[in-house]
Amino acid sequence: MSRGYIGRDWNEKLPPICTKCGYNLTGISSDKCPECGTNVYWFDVQRNARKVYHSLNQTEDLNDLVDVGPYVGGAGAFCILFFWLVRWADGPGRVVGVLLAFLTICSGLQILRSKRVPEWARDLVDVEPKFIKAVINIAIGLALIVLAVFLPTR
Ligand SMILES: [Zn+2]
């Protein structure tokens, strides 16, 4: 009765995957997974494919954000150090610097919540969350906050 999704009727952007064991169900015409024997609920399989596809798209956007992070951090460092050096508006400079530092941290934190591309989708989608860059962004942000707080006034 749920055979409507099987075979050629499947038109999601990712292949149908057993929600239990991850077996690729493309071309399978039974309601049981050949790999683990679980009942295949095609509605769940479809929902899962859409969910994963959506989260991969999201990861792509967040990766872009991660790339922007260091520039935001750089602008923050500039605000803190420039006003400190010219001995004018030192306080406001630090406040803006800390705000930019928070944005830098956020740009990294977002990506830490995203999932890696599942094994079965690797061939189709080439989007891996930039975890290392994300951690670097967080470190930059934290360092800026420390700088803004502990830099002695001139
Ligand atoms: Zn299975």
Backbone and ligand atoms as CSV (ligand in chain L), in Angstrom:
chain,resi,resn,atom,element,x,y,z
A,1,MET,N,N,0.810,-1.202,0.000
A,1,MET,CA,C,0.000,0.000,0.000
A,1,MET,C,C,0.850,1.261,0.000
A,2,SER,N,N,2.079,1.155,0.502
A,2,SER,CA,C,2.942,2.326,0.468
A,2,SER,C,C,3.928,2.212,-0.696
A,3,ARG,N,N,3.587,1.411,-1.684
A,3,ARG,CA,C,4.521,1.153,-2.773
A,3,ARG,C,C,4.658,2.326,-3.741
A,4,GLY,N,N,3.847,3.344,-3.518
A,4,GLY,CA,C,3.884,4.496,-4.413
A,4,GLY,C,C,5.244,5.163,-4.511
A,5,TYR,N,N,6.051,5.048,-3.464
A,5,TYR,CA,C,7.334,5.736,-3.472
A,5,TYR,C,C,8.464,4.921,-4.079
A,6,ILE,N,N,8.172,3.657,-4.298
A,6,ILE,CA,C,9.254,2.760,-4.695
A,6,ILE,C,C,9.659,2.970,-6.153
A,7,GLY,N,N,10.959,2.786,-6.380
A,7,GLY,CA,C,11.474,2.811,-7.750
A,7,GLY,C,C,11.361,4.161,-8.427
A,8,ARG,N,N,10.743,4.206,-9.577
A,8,ARG,CA,C,10.770,5.427,-10.389
A,8,ARG,C,C,9.984,6.575,-9.764
A,9,ASP,N,N,9.127,6.257,-8.818
A,9,ASP,CA,C,8.356,7.318,-8.183
A,9,ASP,C,C,9.184,8.134,-7.182
A,10,TRP,N,N,10.356,7.602,-6.861
A,10,TRP,CA,C,11.215,8.318,-5.924
A,10,TRP,C,C,11.867,9.489,-6.632
A,11,ASN,N,N,11.518,10.714,-6.231
A,11,ASN,CA,C,12.177,11.842,-6.897
A,11,ASN,C,C,12.756,12.858,-5.924
A,12,GLU,N,N,13.231,12.328,-4.802
A,12,GLU,CA,C,13.943,13.197,-3.862
A,12,GLU,C,C,15.373,13.385,-4.374
A,13,LYS,N,N,16.058,14.380,-3.829
A,13,LYS,CA,C,17.414,14.664,-4.299
A,13,LYS,C,C,18.443,13.713,-3.706
A,14,LEU,N,N,18.063,13.020,-2.639
A,14,LEU,CA,C,18.945,12.014,-2.051
A,14,LEU,C,C,18.288,10.647,-2.205
A,15,PRO,N,N,19.086,9.604,-2.230
A,15,PRO,CA,C,18.499,8.263,-2.417
A,15,PRO,C,C,17.711,7.821,-1.184
A,16,PRO,N,N,16.767,6.868,-1.374
A,16,PRO,CA,C,16.048,6.328,-0.222
A,16,PRO,C,C,16.983,5.463,0.616
A,17,ILE,N,N,16.970,5.696,1.896
A,17,ILE,CA,C,17.889,5.019,2.805
A,17,ILE,C,C,17.104,4.382,3.939
A,18,CYS,N,N,17.409,3.142,4.278
A,18,CYS,CA,C,16.782,2.505,5.423
A,18,CYS,C,C,17.039,3.364,6.649
A,19,THR,N,N,15.971,3.753,7.326
A,19,THR,CA,C,16.144,4.665,8.466
A,19,THR,C,C,16.818,3.979,9.645
A,20,LYS,N,N,16.876,2.641,9.600
A,20,LYS,CA,C,17.512,1.944,10.706
A,20,LYS,C,C,19.000,1.674,10.461
A,21,CYS,N,N,19.318,1.076,9.313
A,21,CYS,CA,C,20.719,0.672,9.093
A,21,CYS,C,C,21.430,1.491,8.028
A,22,GLY,N,N,20.709,2.367,7.307
A,22,GLY,CA,C,21.361,3.221,6.324
A,22,GLY,C,C,21.584,2.560,4.972
A,23,TYR,N,N,21.010,1.395,4.767
A,23,TYR,CA,C,21.159,0.704,3.479
A,23,TYR,C,C,20.450,1.497,2.371
A,24,ASN,N,N,21.098,1.586,1.224
A,24,ASN,CA,C,20.510,2.314,0.106
A,24,ASN,C,C,19.408,1.469,-0.542
A,25,LEU,N,N,18.175,1.948,-0.462
A,25,LEU,CA,C,17.012,1.183,-0.910
A,25,LEU,C,C,16.618,1.455,-2.358
A,26,THR,N,N,17.506,2.142,-3.102
A,26,THR,CA,C,17.196,2.447,-4.491
A,26,THR,C,C,16.880,1.159,-5.271
A,27,GLY,N,N,15.764,1.171,-5.947
A,27,GLY,CA,C,15.387,0.026,-6.760
A,27,GLY,C,C,14.791,-1.142,-5.997
A,28,ILE,N,N,14.713,-1.004,-4.693
A,28,ILE,CA,C,14.139,-2.084,-3.880
A,28,ILE,C,C,12.614,-2.061,-4.027
A,29,SER,N,N,12.038,-3.221,-4.246
A,29,SER,CA,C,10.578,-3.231,-4.414
A,29,SER,C,C,9.903,-4.058,-3.325
A,30,SER,N,N,10.485,-4.079,-2.150
A,30,SER,CA,C,9.818,-4.781,-1.059
A,30,SER,C,C,9.625,-3.815,0.104
A,31,ASP,N,N,8.846,-4.215,1.056
A,31,ASP,CA,C,8.627,-3.361,2.209
A,31,ASP,C,C,9.518,-3.755,3.373
A,32,LYS,N,N,10.499,-4.597,3.084
A,32,LYS,CA,C,11.489,-4.937,4.103
A,32,LYS,C,C,12.875,-4.593,3.595
A,33,CYS,N,N,13.702,-4.045,4.504
A,33,CYS,CA,C,15.072,-3.726,4.134
A,33,CYS,C,C,15.841,-5.033,3.931
A,34,PRO,N,N,16.499,-5.206,2.763
A,34,PRO,CA,C,17.235,-6.451,2.512
A,34,PRO,C,C,18.442,-6.603,3.434
A,35,GLU,N,N,18.892,-5.512,3.990
A,35,GLU,CA,C,20.089,-5.545,4.826
A,35,GLU,C,C,19.766,-5.942,6.269
A,36,CYS,N,N,18.789,-5.262,6.876
A,36,CYS,CA,C,18.546,-5.522,8.294
A,36,CYS,C,C,17.148,-6.108,8.554
A,37,GLY,N,N,16.322,-6.212,7.511
A,37,GLY,CA,C,15.028,-6.866,7.685
A,37,GLY,C,C,13.941,-6.004,8.317
A,38,THR,N,N,14.267,-4.749,8.607
A,38,THR,CA,C,13.266,-3.861,9.197
A,38,THR,C,C,12.175,-3.540,8.174
A,39,ASN,N,N,10.974,-3.333,8.636
A,39,ASN,CA,C,9.922,-2.855,7.749
A,39,ASN,C,C,10.294,-1.481,7.217
A,40,VAL,N,N,10.133,-1.298,5.943
A,40,VAL,CA,C,10.442,-0.004,5.335
A,40,VAL,C,C,9.170,0.830,5.282
A,41,TYR,N,N,9.185,1.932,6.018
A,41,TYR,CA,C,8.059,2.869,5.942
A,41,TYR,C,C,8.474,3.986,5.012
A,42,TRP,N,N,7.968,3.918,3.795
A,42,TRP,CA,C,8.458,4.840,2.766
A,42,TRP,C,C,8.196,6.300,3.098
A,43,PHE,N,N,7.163,6.539,3.872
A,43,PHE,CA,C,6.912,7.923,4.267
A,43,PHE,C,C,8.056,8.433,5.142
A,44,ASP,N,N,8.488,7.591,6.087
A,44,ASP,CA,C,9.610,7.966,6.952
A,44,ASP,C,C,10.909,8.101,6.164
A,45,VAL,N,N,11.085,7.170,5.203
A,45,VAL,CA,C,12.292,7.196,4.378
A,45,VAL,C,C,12.362,8.501,3.586
A,46,GLN,N,N,11.207,8.891,3.051
A,46,GLN,CA,C,11.151,10.140,2.282
A,46,GLN,C,C,11.398,11.355,3.180
A,47,ARG,N,N,10.767,11.313,4.359
A,47,ARG,CA,C,10.926,12.433,5.281
A,47,ARG,C,C,12.390,12.564,5.701
A,48,ASN,N,N,13.015,11.420,5.919
A,48,ASN,CA,C,14.422,11.412,6.312
A,48,ASN,C,C,15.314,11.995,5.211
A,49,ALA,N,N,15.046,11.607,3.961
A,49,ALA,CA,C,15.838,12.112,2.834
A,49,ALA,C,C,15.706,13.632,2.731
A,50,ARG,N,N,14.484,14.121,2.921
A,50,ARG,CA,C,14.269,15.575,2.856
A,50,ARG,C,C,14.953,16.294,4.000
A,51,LYS,N,N,14.891,15.674,5.178
A,51,LYS,CA,C,15.498,16.280,6.368
A,51,LYS,C,C,17.013,16.404,6.188
A,52,VAL,N,N,17.618,15.310,5.724
A,52,VAL,CA,C,19.068,15.321,5.530
A,52,VAL,C,C,19.447,16.337,4.463
A,53,TYR,N,N,18.673,16.370,3.379
A,53,TYR,CA,C,18.969,17.308,2.306
A,53,TYR,C,C,18.884,18.750,2.820
A,54,HIS,N,N,17.863,18.999,3.606
A,54,HIS,CA,C,17.682,20.334,4.178
A,54,HIS,C,C,18.866,20.702,5.075
A,55,SER,N,N,19.288,19.761,5.914
A,55,SER,CA,C,20.371,20.087,6.841
A,55,SER,C,C,21.705,20.256,6.103
A,56,LEU,N,N,21.847,19.584,4.957
A,56,LEU,CA,C,23.060,19.780,4.159
A,56,LEU,C,C,23.085,21.176,3.553
A,57,ASN,N,N,21.914,21.632,3.101
A,57,ASN,CA,C,21.820,22.989,2.582
A,57,ASN,C,C,22.179,24.008,3.648
A,58,GLN,N,N,21.672,23.724,4.843
A,58,GLN,CA,C,21.923,24.618,5.959
A,58,GLN,C,C,23.423,24.660,6.277
A,59,THR,N,N,24.040,23.476,6.260
A,59,THR,CA,C,25.470,23.390,6.535
A,59,THR,C,C,26.261,24.233,5.541
A,60,GLU,N,N,25.817,24.223,4.292
A,60,GLU,CA,C,26.488,25.002,3.260
A,60,GLU,C,C,26.455,26.494,3.612
A,61,ASP,N,N,25.281,26.964,4.027
A,61,ASP,CA,C,25.145,28.367,4.415
A,61,ASP,C,C,26.021,28.684,5.622
A,62,LEU,N,N,26.007,27.774,6.600
A,62,LEU,CA,C,26.789,28.015,7.810
A,62,LEU,C,C,28.286,28.001,7.514
A,63,ASN,N,N,28.692,27.185,6.554
A,63,ASN,CA,C,30.096,27.176,6.149
A,63,ASN,C,C,30.514,28.536,5.609
A,64,ASP,N,N,29.605,29.169,4.838
A,64,ASP,CA,C,29.894,30.508,4.329
A,64,ASP,C,C,30.099,31.477,5.481
A,65,LEU,N,N,29.255,31.312,6.491
A,65,LEU,CA,C,29.333,32.172,7.670
A,65,LEU,C,C,30.671,31.978,8.381
A,66,VAL,N,N,31.109,30.733,8.468
A,66,VAL,CA,C,32.387,30.420,9.108
A,66,VAL,C,C,33.534,31.117,8.380
A,67,ASP,N,N,33.430,31.181,7.048
A,67,ASP,CA,C,34.479,31.826,6.271
A,67,ASP,C,C,34.543,33.328,6.531
A,68,VAL,N,N,33.388,33.905,6.858
A,68,VAL,CA,C,33.339,35.347,7.101
A,68,VAL,C,C,33.852,35.677,8.510
A,69,GLY,N,N,33.715,34.706,9.409
A,69,GLY,CA,C,34.083,34.893,10.821
A,69,GLY,C,C,35.408,35.610,11.076
A,70,PRO,N,N,36.508,35.119,10.488
A,70,PRO,CA,C,37.807,35.750,10.759
A,70,PRO,C,C,37.856,37.229,10.372
A,71,TYR,N,N,37.112,37.617,9.320
A,71,TYR,CA,C,37.091,39.030,8.919
A,71,TYR,C,C,36.375,39.869,9.974
A,72,VAL,N,N,35.281,39.301,10.484
A,72,VAL,CA,C,34.551,39.997,11.549
A,72,VAL,C,C,35.462,40.129,12.777
A,73,GLY,N,N,36.167,39.055,13.080
A,73,GLY,CA,C,37.113,39.078,14.193
A,73,GLY,C,C,38.215,40.111,13.953
A,74,GLY,N,N,38.686,40.177,12.718
A,74,GLY,CA,C,39.720,41.144,12.368
A,74,GLY,C,C,39.230,42.565,12.564
A,75,ALA,N,N,37.981,42.810,12.169
A,75,ALA,CA,C,37.388,44.140,12.363
A,75,ALA,C,C,37.284,44.445,13.848
A,76,GLY,N,N,36.951,43.429,14.637
A,76,GLY,CA,C,36.876,43.604,16.088
A,76,GLY,C,C,38.223,43.969,16.667
A,77,ALA,N,N,39.259,43.252,16.240
A,77,ALA,CA,C,40.618,43.523,16.722
A,77,ALA,C,C,41.022,44.949,16.343
A,78,PHE,N,N,40.649,45.350,15.135
A,78,PHE,CA,C,40.973,46.694,14.670
A,78,PHE,C,C,40.315,47.740,15.579
A,79,CYS,N,N,39.029,47.548,15.876
A,79,CYS,CA,C,38.307,48.493,16.733
A,79,CYS,C,C,38.981,48.636,18.084
A,80,ILE,N,N,39.323,47.503,18.662
A,80,ILE,CA,C,39.925,47.536,19.997
A,80,ILE,C,C,41.286,48.226,19.957
A,81,LEU,N,N,42.137,47.797,19.029
A,81,LEU,CA,C,43.525,48.281,19.021
A,81,LEU,C,C,43.660,49.699,18.475
A,82,PHE,N,N,42.863,50.025,17.449
A,82,PHE,CA,C,42.980,51.357,16.851
A,82,PHE,C,C,42.648,52.447,17.874
A,83,PHE,N,N,41.488,52.296,18.539
A,83,PHE,CA,C,41.082,53.341,19.489
A,83,PHE,C,C,41.974,53.354,20.718
A,84,TRP,N,N,42.558,52.185,21.004
A,84,TRP,CA,C,43.504,52.107,22.117
A,84,TRP,C,C,44.775,52.869,21.749
A,85,LEU,N,N,45.241,52.699,20.525
A,85,LEU,CA,C,46.470,53.333,20.066
A,85,LEU,C,C,46.330,54.850,19.970
A,86,VAL,N,N,45.179,55.302,19.444
A,86,VAL,CA,C,45.015,56.753,19.275
A,86,VAL,C,C,44.550,57.415,20.571
A,87,ARG,N,N,44.353,56.597,21.607
A,87,ARG,CA,C,43.938,57.090,22.921
A,87,ARG,C,C,42.670,57.943,22.840
A,88,TRP,N,N,41.753,57.511,22.011
A,88,TRP,CA,C,40.491,58.242,21.880
A,88,TRP,C,C,39.368,57.227,21.730
A,89,ALA,N,N,38.294,57.444,22.452
A,89,ALA,CA,C,37.136,56.536,22.412
A,89,ALA,C,C,37.558,55.084,22.655
A,90,ASP,N,N,38.486,54.929,23.570
A,90,ASP,CA,C,39.006,53.593,23.876
A,90,ASP,C,C,37.881,52.660,24.348
A,91,GLY,N,N,37.036,53.194,25.267
A,91,GLY,CA,C,35.939,52.382,25.806
A,91,GLY,C,C,34.982,51.903,24.730
A,92,PRO,N,N,34.376,52.837,23.955
A,92,PRO,CA,C,33.460,52.435,22.881
A,92,PRO,C,C,34.124,51.485,21.880
A,93,GLY,N,N,35.392,51.719,21.595
A,93,GLY,CA,C,36.122,50.851,20.675
A,93,GLY,C,C,36.118,49.421,21.178
A,94,ARG,N,N,36.333,49.289,22.489
A,94,ARG,CA,C,36.339,47.943,23.079
A,94,ARG,C,C,34.952,47.309,23.042
A,95,VAL,N,N,33.925,48.149,23.294
A,95,VAL,CA,C,32.553,47.617,23.281
A,95,VAL,C,C,32.216,47.066,21.889
A,96,VAL,N,N,32.515,47.861,20.861
A,96,VAL,CA,C,32.257,47.401,19.495
A,96,VAL,C,C,33.089,46.152,19.207
A,97,GLY,N,N,34.327,46.172,19.687
A,97,GLY,CA,C,35.211,45.019,19.488
A,97,GLY,C,C,34.631,43.755,20.098
A,98,VAL,N,N,34.073,43.891,21.310
A,98,VAL,CA,C,33.485,42.725,21.991
A,98,VAL,C,C,32.250,42.238,21.231
A,99,LEU,N,N,31.441,43.175,20.726
A,99,LEU,CA,C,30.262,42.773,19.937
A,99,LEU,C,C,30.686,41.970,18.702
A,100,LEU,N,N,31.706,42.476,18.024
A,100,LEU,CA,C,32.198,41.761,16.841
A,100,LEU,C,C,32.793,40.408,17.236
A,101,ALA,N,N,33.410,40.386,18.425
A,101,ALA,CA,C,33.966,39.117,18.921
A,101,ALA,C,C,32.854,38.098,19.136
A,102,PHE,N,N,31.725,38.562,19.679
A,102,PHE,CA,C,30.583,37.659,19.890
A,102,PHE,C,C,30.063,37.116,18.562
A,103,LEU,N,N,30.001,38.004,17.565
A,103,LEU,CA,C,29.546,37.557,16.241
A,103,LEU,C,C,30.499,36.502,15.681
A,104,THR,N,N,31.793,36.727,15.907
A,104,THR,CA,C,32.793,35.759,15.433
A,104,THR,C,C,32.570,34.402,16.092
A,105,ILE,N,N,32.323,34.445,17.416
A,105,ILE,CA,C,32.073,33.204,18.155
A,105,ILE,C,C,30.809,32.517,17.634
A,106,CYS,N,N,29.756,33.311,17.418
A,106,CYS,CA,C,28.494,32.748,16.913
A,106,CYS,C,C,28.698,32.061,15.568
A,107,SER,N,N,29.488,32.693,14.702
A,107,SER,CA,C,29.713,32.119,13.367
A,107,SER,C,C,30.318,30.731,13.478
A,108,GLY,N,N,31.089,30.510,14.543
A,108,GLY,CA,C,31.677,29.189,14.742
A,108,GLY,C,C,30.734,28.236,15.458
A,109,LEU,N,N,30.025,28.750,16.465
A,109,LEU,CA,C,29.152,27.883,17.268
A,109,LEU,C,C,28.065,27.223,16.436
A,110,GLN,N,N,27.499,27.996,15.481
A,110,GLN,CA,C,26.418,27.472,14.652
A,110,GLN,C,C,26.798,26.152,13.990
A,111,ILE,N,N,27.989,26.138,13.423
A,111,ILE,CA,C,28.398,24.977,12.628
A,111,ILE,C,C,28.636,23.756,13.515
A,112,LEU,N,N,28.980,23.980,14.761
A,112,LEU,CA,C,29.252,22.839,15.641
A,112,LEU,C,C,27.993,22.012,15.866
A,113,ARG,N,N,26.826,22.617,15.635
A,113,ARG,CA,C,25.575,21.889,15.832
A,113,ARG,C,C,25.172,21.090,14.604
A,114,SER,N,N,25.811,21.386,13.478
A,114,SER,CA,C,25.393,20.679,12.267
A,114,SER,C,C,26.075,19.318,12.179
A,115,LYS,N,N,25.404,18.417,11.506
A,115,LYS,CA,C,25.891,17.040,11.430
A,115,LYS,C,C,26.801,16.843,10.232
A,116,ARG,N,N,27.629,15.841,10.332
A,116,ARG,CA,C,28.458,15.479,9.184
A,116,ARG,C,C,27.561,14.882,8.111
A,117,VAL,N,N,28.041,14.908,6.875
A,117,VAL,CA,C,27.294,14.276,5.793
A,117,VAL,C,C,27.305,12.766,6.055
A,118,PRO,N,N,26.114,12.130,6.070
A,118,PRO,CA,C,26.094,10.688,6.293
A,118,PRO,C,C,26.844,9.953,5.189
A,119,GLU,N,N,27.409,8.833,5.548
A,119,GLU,CA,C,28.218,8.031,4.623
A,119,GLU,C,C,27.561,7.881,3.251
A,120,TRP,N,N,26.275,7.506,3.268
A,120,TRP,CA,C,25.570,7.198,2.021
A,120,TRP,C,C,25.355,8.402,1.117
A,121,ALA,N,N,25.502,9.600,1.666
A,121,ALA,CA,C,25.253,10.794,0.854
A,121,ALA,C,C,26.554,11.418,0.346
A,122,ARG,N,N,27.687,10.856,0.759
A,122,ARG,CA,C,28.999,11.436,0.422
A,122,ARG,C,C,29.222,11.588,-1.083
A,123,ASP,N,N,28.771,10.591,-1.843
A,123,ASP,CA,C,29.013,10.630,-3.286
A,123,ASP,C,C,28.193,11.718,-3.966
A,124,LEU,N,N,27.071,12.064,-3.351
A,124,LEU,CA,C,26.150,13.000,-3.980
A,124,LEU,C,C,26.365,14.434,-3.547
A,125,VAL,N,N,26.686,14.598,-2.293
A,125,VAL,CA,C,26.844,15.947,-1.775
A,125,VAL,C,C,28.234,16.077,-1.180
A,126,ASP,N,N,28.867,17.166,-1.498
A,126,ASP,CA,C,30.224,17.356,-1.014
A,126,ASP,C,C,30.250,18.539,-0.056
A,127,VAL,N,N,29.558,18.395,1.027
A,127,VAL,CA,C,29.495,19.475,2.014
A,127,VAL,C,C,29.878,18.926,3.372
A,128,GLU,N,N,31.024,19.300,3.839
A,128,GLU,CA,C,31.394,18.920,5.195
A,128,GLU,C,C,31.438,20.174,6.061
A,129,PRO,N,N,30.860,20.089,7.250
A,129,PRO,CA,C,30.938,21.247,8.139
A,129,PRO,C,C,32.401,21.590,8.429
A,130,LYS,N,N,32.705,22.877,8.394
A,130,LYS,CA,C,34.091,23.294,8.648
A,130,LYS,C,C,34.334,23.410,10.149
A,131,PHE,N,N,34.473,22.259,10.782
A,131,PHE,CA,C,34.595,22.235,12.240
A,131,PHE,C,C,35.862,22.927,12.738
A,132,ILE,N,N,36.975,22.677,12.061
A,132,ILE,CA,C,38.248,23.236,12.543
A,132,ILE,C,C,38.235,24.758,12.451
A,133,LYS,N,N,37.771,25.248,11.292
A,133,LYS,CA,C,37.675,26.706,11.135
A,133,LYS,C,C,36.730,27.295,12.178
A,134,ALA,N,N,35.664,26.545,12.480
A,134,ALA,CA,C,34.693,27.016,13.462
A,134,ALA,C,C,35.352,27.184,14.823
A,135,VAL,N,N,36.164,26.203,15.203
A,135,VAL,CA,C,36.851,26.268,16.488
A,135,VAL,C,C,37.835,27.445,16.504
A,136,ILE,N,N,38.501,27.651,15.362
A,136,ILE,CA,C,39.436,28.786,15.270
A,136,ILE,C,C,38.673,30.103,15.466
A,137,ASN,N,N,37.499,30.221,14.833
A,137,ASN,CA,C,36.685,31.433,15.000
A,137,ASN,C,C,36.333,31.669,16.467
A,138,ILE,N,N,35.934,30.590,17.133
A,138,ILE,CA,C,35.570,30.714,18.549
A,138,ILE,C,C,36.782,31.172,19.353
A,139,ALA,N,N,37.943,30.598,19.038
A,139,ALA,CA,C,39.172,30.976,19.743
A,139,ALA,C,C,39.505,32.449,19.497
A,140,ILE,N,N,39.362,32.896,18.236
A,140,ILE,CA,C,39.622,34.302,17.895
A,140,ILE,C,C,38.700,35.202,18.723
A,141,GLY,N,N,37.421,34.855,18.754
A,141,GLY,CA,C,36.436,35.649,19.482
A,141,GLY,C,C,36.763,35.739,20.961
A,142,LEU,N,N,37.092,34.592,21.561
A,142,LEU,CA,C,37.414,34.579,22.989
A,142,LEU,C,C,38.668,35.403,23.276
A,143,ALA,N,N,39.668,35.265,22.404
A,143,ALA,CA,C,40.914,36.021,22.582
A,143,ALA,C,C,40.632,37.520,22.528
A,144,LEU,N,N,39.729,37.929,21.622
A,144,LEU,CA,C,39.376,39.346,21.490
A,144,LEU,C,C,38.710,39.868,22.760
A,145,ILE,N,N,37.833,39.041,23.321
A,145,ILE,CA,C,37.135,39.469,24.534
A,145,ILE,C,C,38.144,39.640,25.669
A,146,VAL,N,N,39.052,38.688,25.777
A,146,VAL,CA,C,40.109,38.793,26.793
A,146,VAL,C,C,40.919,40.067,26.568
A,147,LEU,N,N,41.249,40.323,25.310
A,147,LEU,CA,C,42.022,41.522,24.963
A,147,LEU,C,C,41.265,42.779,25.377
A,148,ALA,N,N,39.960,42.821,25.030
A,148,ALA,CA,C,39.161,44.009,25.315
A,148,ALA,C,C,39.024,44.243,26.824
A,149,VAL,N,N,38.980,43.161,27.575
A,149,VAL,CA,C,38.778,43.293,29.009
A,149,VAL,C,C,40.086,43.621,29.733
A,150,PHE,N,N,41.184,43.018,29.302
A,150,PHE,CA,C,42.413,43.133,30.083
A,150,PHE,C,C,43.453,44.106,29.521
A,151,LEU,N,N,43.209,44.627,28.332
A,151,LEU,CA,C,44.148,45.599,27.783
A,151,LEU,C,C,44.165,46.827,28.694
A,152,PRO,N,N,45.352,47.170,29.264
A,152,PRO,CA,C,45.385,48.306,30.192
A,152,PRO,C,C,45.143,49.624,29.450
A,153,THR,N,N,44.472,50.553,30.082
A,153,THR,CA,C,44.242,51.841,29.438
A,153,THR,C,C,45.547,52.602,29.371
A,154,ARG,N,N,45.707,53.369,28.284
A,154,ARG,CA,C,46.974,54.110,28.129
A,154,ARG,C,C,46.848,55.508,28.687
L,1,ZN,ZN,ZN,18.014,-1.660,7.044
